[in-house]
Amino acid sequence: MSFIAINILLTYSSGYGATREISDEIGRVLSEDPALKVDLKPIDEIQEISAYDAIIVGTSIRADRPLANTRDFFALNRDILTTKKVALFIVCLTASTEEGQVKVRENYFPQITEKYPSIKLISTAAFGGKVDFDKLNPVMQNLVRRVVLEKTGKPSNGSFDARDWAKIHDWARELAYRLKHSE
Ligand SMILES: Cc1cc2nc3c(=O)[nH]c(=O)nc-3n(C[C@H](O)[C@H](O)[C@H](O)COP(=O)(O)O)c2cc1C
């Protein structure tokens, strides 16, 4: 039996690797479906997106904003993205609690969705993220310790990993369905 595969660009913006690892996993789940052909690339390496049917973008959050290269990607591709199936996921500490999920919907997604209302998203998700204090310099460690406490209510020194892999898998499976069935 022959069929035409859906060409998907799965691209991510990741400061310290947490969003990249989530993207790897989403790409792995999507690729289990023979109807989905996935190219996984860091957002800084993207030049041309016209060949893709669908674009999935993942970004982490820093100082209450999606990373700058994700904001640039949407600004640069704002017109062509209106012709594609687009999905967006956000990775941050705020998303690791129920109240935080609401804040992500109110404060983080709108920085893209309200700015580009003609880009129709087929799916969005917010995932708890990860901080490795060892990878940060002392000034950043202090800053991020405050962010962790503020966003999660938990004090932290070493590594803090709030990623929920079951939730990530569920979203990837649902996304596979939507990629095949949305207009
Ligand atoms: C300098 C810095 C600032 C951060 N600011 C926020 C923030 O404002 N809100 C939030 O929810 N998470 C914040 N975080 C947490 C990150 O979004 C989270 O650790 C994420 O998993 C990082 O993913 P990445 O390694 O792919 O960049 C911050 C992390 C760092 C290192």
The ligand as an ORCA input file, in Angstrom:
! r2SCAN-3c Opt
* xyz 0 1
  C      18.033     32.109     33.648
  C      16.760     31.353     33.731
  C      15.556     32.046     33.816
  C      14.348     31.350     33.899
  N      13.164     32.040     33.958
  C      11.999     31.352     34.041
  C      10.754     32.053     34.114
  O      10.692     33.268     34.070
  N       9.627     31.312     34.208
  C       9.639     29.934     34.261
  O       8.578     29.329     34.385
  N      10.786     29.258     34.169
  C      11.956     29.925     34.066
  N      13.147     29.250     33.975
  C      13.117     27.795     33.933
  C      13.322     27.225     32.527
  O      12.309     27.638     31.660
  C      13.354     25.702     32.613
  O      14.461     25.355     33.414
  C      13.459     25.020     31.262
  O      13.374     23.621     31.439
  C      14.764     25.337     30.566
  O      14.776     24.608     29.363
  P      16.028     24.640     28.391
  O      17.141     23.901     29.087
  O      15.555     23.942     27.185
  O      16.331     26.102     28.151
  C      14.352     29.919     33.900
  C      15.579     29.235     33.804
  C      16.765     29.934     33.713
  C      18.055     29.164     33.601
*
